[in-house]
Amino acid sequence: MNASIVDEAIVSRMSVRAFTDQAVARADIEAILQVASRAPSGTNCQPWKVYVLQGGIKNALVDKVCAAHDAIRANPALAAEYQEEYDYYP
């Protein structure tokens, strides 16, 4: 089998999730966060902070994150501006 055919099949694949505009119930969010709060983290330092956003402020954040992703994709050197806050494995 020609390796370039296999390579093309791999790089041309794409998976996209379909999300709806339906809001997630606050009780569901709270239940998810309650369970997640017990999950281990890298080196068990549990450094997370959780923010739940809805509406316009959520959309503004999504736009900023997507713009940063697009900028890094266009110029990978920009990735140096986005470093992890914690050095999990020094």
C-alpha positions in Angstrom: 0.0 0.0 0.0 1.2 3.5 -0.8 2.2 5.3 2.4 1.1 8.7 0.9 -2.5 7.3 0.6 -2.5 6.3 4.3 -1.0 9.7 5.2 -3.6 11.5 3.3 -6.4 9.5 4.9 -5.1 10.3 8.3 -4.5 14.1 7.8 -7.8 14.6 6.0 -9.9 13.2 8.8 -11.9 15.7 10.9 -14.1 15.3 13.9 -16.6 18.0 14.8 -19.0 17.9 17.7 -22.5 19.2 17.2 -23.6 21.4 20.1 -27.0 23.0 20.6 -27.9 26.4 21.8 -29.9 24.8 24.7 -28.6 26.0 28.1 -27.3 23.5 30.6 -29.4 23.5 33.8 -27.6 25.0 36.8 -28.3 21.9 38.8 -26.5 19.8 36.1 -23.5 22.2 36.2 -23.3 22.1 40.0 -23.5 18.2 39.9 -20.7 18.0 37.4 -18.5 20.4 39.3 -19.2 18.5 42.6 -17.9 15.3 41.1 -15.0 17.0 39.2 -13.8 18.6 42.4 -12.8 15.2 43.7 -10.8 14.3 40.6 -7.0 14.1 40.8 -4.8 16.5 38.9 -1.2 16.4 37.6 1.1 16.0 40.6 -2.1 16.3 42.7 -1.7 20.1 43.1 -5.3 20.7 41.9 -4.6 24.2 40.5 -7.9 24.8 38.8 -10.3 27.6 39.1 -13.7 27.2 37.6 -15.8 29.9 36.0 -19.2 29.3 34.5 -20.2 31.8 31.9 -23.4 32.3 29.9 -24.7 34.7 27.3 -22.7 37.6 25.9 -19.8 37.3 28.3 -19.4 33.6 27.3 -19.6 34.5 23.6 -16.9 37.3 24.1 -14.6 34.8 25.7 -15.2 32.2 23.0 -14.3 34.8 20.4 -11.1 35.7 22.2 -10.0 32.1 22.6 -10.8 31.3 18.9 -8.9 34.4 17.8 -5.8 33.3 19.9 -6.1 29.8 18.4 -6.3 31.2 14.9 -3.3 33.6 15.5 -1.1 30.7 16.8 -2.1 28.5 13.9 -1.0 31.3 11.5 2.1 32.0 13.5 3.3 29.2 15.8 5.9 31.4 17.5 3.0 33.2 19.3 2.5 30.0 21.4 5.3 31.2 23.6 2.9 33.9 24.9 0.5 31.2 26.3 2.4 29.2 28.9 1.1 27.0 31.6 0.7 28.7 34.9 2.1 25.7 36.8 5.2 23.7 36.0 3.7 20.3 36.7 6.8 18.3 36.0 9.9 20.4 36.7 
